Amino acid sequence: ASGDFGGALRRIHRVYRRGMRALVRGLEEHLPSSVEWRRPRGGFATLLRIRDCAVDEPALVARLLARGVRVEPGASYFSEPPSEPCLRISTAVEDEVRLTEACRILGEVVEDLT
């Protein structure tokens, strides 16, 4: 079967780009200043560092999951364990509406813990 691989790749890229734009807008709008992050230059995930958090990374991940937000623990993305909780949030499986809502919930949870 022959297909338009380039066209499919462009469509996929548009989907991920829309997701990342929604994530960046949501992070900018909802996260308190205690969260450090950088605007991604590519890909479909970003790392967040939470300063002055009252709980450790596993407890923070569990609190977010209890509120319906799935993130990955960020420590495994560092060669040395970070001194503060870090989270990896991905745009790969959620739509823009859900990403914005996840950022709102993330902001509420972090605000309560910092």
Buried (B, 14 or more C-beta within 10 A) or exposed (E): EEEEEEEEEEEEEEBBEBBBEBBBBBBEEBBBEBBEBEEBEEEBBBBBBBBEBEBEBEEBBEBBEEEEBEBBBBBEEEEEEBEBBBBBBBBEEBEBEBBBBBBBBBBBBBEEBB
